[in-house]
Amino acid sequence: MFKERFFRGSRRESPFQKGDLKYVILDLIKDKPRYGYEIIRALEERSHGFYTPSPGVVYPTLQMLEEMGYASSTERDGKKVFTITEEGLKFLAERKDLADEVKSQMRHHWNPENIGMFVQTMREFGDLARLVGHRGRHADPDKMRRIHEVVSRAYQEIKGILEEEAG
């Protein structure tokens, strides 16, 4: 049984434990050579927008992988393109169990069966927060009370549904 490794915080905070990102990056450049921005976008895409690594995390990891001999880079169209080396392939193969665990955790957290509905629900939740934030402060006390009651009922109902699922 593996321990919980991911999804500790906000969209900008890394969900990976220290050192896990190198496996993901090596796996990405194993599939095809990529430059840093492509790696950032690929991670954002794989996480359905829940995680966007900063260049300040990706580029130092790429540099470390290069220094370790696991990746090499070439200049193409003014961009540094990274490719996995034979040594990098060997490193991934030797640590296959850990690399597979990292990928499994990514799939588990970022590819639930209902990802489409989840993303749509979170988008609507954000839209609601923006609507109330922008227009609610100008609502009269009666309207604000009614809005509060609706949101409070929705919260209680959703909490009940999720508690049923957990129980």
C-alpha positions as CSV (number, residue, x, y, z in Angstrom):
1,M,0.0,0.0,0.0
2,F,1.4,3.4,-0.9
3,K,1.1,6.5,1.2
4,E,-0.7,9.6,0.1
5,R,1.7,11.7,-1.9
6,F,-0.2,14.4,-3.7
7,F,-2.6,17.3,-3.7
8,R,-1.4,19.2,-0.7
9,G,-2.5,22.7,-1.6
10,S,-3.3,25.4,-4.1
11,R,-3.0,25.4,-7.8
12,R,0.5,27.0,-7.7
13,E,1.9,24.9,-4.8
14,S,3.6,21.7,-6.0
15,P,1.6,18.6,-5.3
16,F,4.7,16.5,-5.6
17,Q,6.9,15.3,-2.8
18,K,10.5,16.6,-3.0
19,G,12.2,14.9,-6.0
20,D,9.1,13.4,-7.6
21,L,8.9,16.0,-10.4
22,K,12.1,14.6,-12.0
23,Y,10.3,11.3,-12.7
24,V,7.4,13.1,-14.4
25,I,9.7,15.4,-16.5
26,L,11.9,12.4,-17.5
27,D,8.8,10.5,-18.5
28,L,7.6,13.5,-20.6
29,I,10.9,13.9,-22.4
30,K,11.1,10.2,-22.9
31,D,8.0,10.4,-25.0
32,K,9.4,13.3,-27.1
33,P,12.0,16.1,-26.8
34,R,10.4,19.1,-25.3
35,Y,11.4,22.6,-24.2
36,G,10.5,23.9,-20.7
37,Y,7.3,25.7,-21.6
38,E,6.0,22.5,-23.3
39,I,6.7,20.6,-20.1
40,I,4.8,23.2,-18.0
41,R,1.8,23.0,-20.4
42,A,1.9,19.2,-20.5
43,L,1.7,19.1,-16.7
44,E,-1.1,21.6,-16.7
45,E,-3.0,19.6,-19.3
46,R,-2.5,16.3,-17.5
47,S,-3.8,17.8,-14.3
48,H,-6.8,19.4,-16.0
49,G,-5.6,22.8,-14.9
50,F,-5.3,21.8,-11.2
51,Y,-1.5,22.2,-11.3
52,T,0.6,24.6,-13.2
53,P,4.3,24.3,-12.2
54,S,6.3,27.5,-12.2
55,P,9.3,28.0,-14.5
56,G,11.2,28.4,-11.2
57,V,10.5,24.8,-10.5
58,V,10.7,23.2,-14.0
59,Y,13.9,24.8,-15.3
60,P,16.1,24.1,-12.2
61,T,14.8,20.5,-12.4
62,L,15.8,20.3,-16.0
63,Q,19.2,21.7,-15.3
64,M,19.7,19.2,-12.5
65,L,18.7,16.3,-14.8
66,E,21.2,17.6,-17.3
67,E,23.9,17.9,-14.7
68,M,23.1,14.3,-13.6
69,G,23.5,13.1,-17.2
70,Y,19.8,12.0,-17.4
71,A,18.8,14.7,-19.9
72,S,20.6,16.6,-22.6
73,S,19.6,19.8,-24.4
74,T,20.1,21.4,-27.8
75,E,19.3,24.8,-29.0
76,R,16.4,24.9,-31.5
77,D,14.8,28.1,-32.8
78,G,16.3,30.0,-29.8
79,K,14.8,27.5,-27.3
80,K,16.5,24.9,-25.2
81,V,15.0,21.5,-26.1
82,F,15.5,18.6,-23.7
83,T,15.8,14.9,-24.5
84,I,16.3,12.0,-22.2
85,T,19.7,10.3,-22.4
86,E,20.5,6.5,-22.2
87,E,21.5,7.2,-18.6
88,G,18.1,8.8,-18.0
89,L,16.3,5.8,-19.4
90,K,18.4,3.5,-17.2
91,F,17.6,5.7,-14.2
92,L,13.8,5.5,-14.9
93,A,14.0,1.8,-15.4
94,E,15.9,1.2,-12.2
95,R,13.3,3.3,-10.3
96,K,10.3,2.0,-12.2
97,D,8.2,1.2,-9.1
98,L,8.6,4.8,-7.7
99,A,8.1,6.4,-11.2
100,D,4.9,4.2,-11.7
101,E,3.7,5.2,-8.2
102,V,4.1,8.9,-9.0
103,K,2.2,8.5,-12.3
104,S,-0.5,6.4,-10.6
105,Q,-1.0,9.1,-8.0
106,M,-1.3,11.8,-10.8
107,R,-4.0,9.7,-12.5
108,H,-5.8,9.1,-9.3
109,H,-6.0,12.7,-8.3
110,W,-6.2,14.4,-11.7
111,N,-8.3,11.9,-13.8
112,P,-11.3,11.0,-11.7
113,E,-14.2,9.4,-13.6
114,N,-16.2,12.5,-13.3
115,I,-13.5,15.1,-14.2
116,G,-15.7,16.8,-16.7
117,M,-18.6,17.4,-14.3
118,F,-16.1,18.3,-11.5
119,V,-14.4,20.9,-13.6
120,Q,-17.8,22.4,-14.7
121,T,-19.0,22.5,-11.1
122,M,-15.8,24.2,-9.9
123,R,-16.1,26.7,-12.8
124,E,-19.7,27.5,-11.8
125,F,-18.6,27.8,-8.1
126,G,-16.0,30.4,-9.2
127,D,-18.6,32.2,-11.3
128,L,-20.9,32.3,-8.3
129,A,-18.2,33.6,-6.0
130,R,-17.3,36.4,-8.5
131,L,-21.0,37.3,-8.9
132,V,-21.7,37.6,-5.2
133,G,-18.3,39.3,-4.7
134,H,-18.9,42.0,-7.3
135,R,-22.7,42.6,-7.0
136,G,-23.5,41.3,-3.5
137,R,-21.8,44.1,-1.7
138,H,-24.3,46.5,-3.3
139,A,-27.4,44.4,-2.6
140,D,-29.9,45.6,0.0
141,P,-30.0,43.7,3.4
142,D,-33.0,41.6,2.3
143,K,-31.4,40.4,-0.9
144,M,-28.2,39.7,0.9
145,R,-30.1,37.6,3.6
146,R,-31.8,35.6,0.8
147,I,-28.5,35.0,-1.0
148,H,-27.0,33.9,2.3
149,E,-29.9,31.4,2.9
150,V,-29.6,29.9,-0.6
151,V,-25.8,29.5,-0.3
152,S,-26.1,28.1,3.2
153,R,-28.7,25.5,2.1
154,A,-26.6,24.5,-0.9
155,Y,-23.6,24.1,1.3
156,Q,-25.5,21.9,3.8
157,E,-26.9,19.8,1.0
158,I,-23.6,19.3,-0.7
159,K,-21.9,18.5,2.6
160,G,-24.6,15.9,3.2
161,I,-24.1,14.3,-0.2
162,L,-20.3,14.1,0.2
163,E,-20.6,12.7,3.7
164,E,-22.9,10.0,2.4
165,E,-20.2,9.1,-0.1
166,A,-17.5,9.0,2.6
167,G,-19.7,6.9,4.9
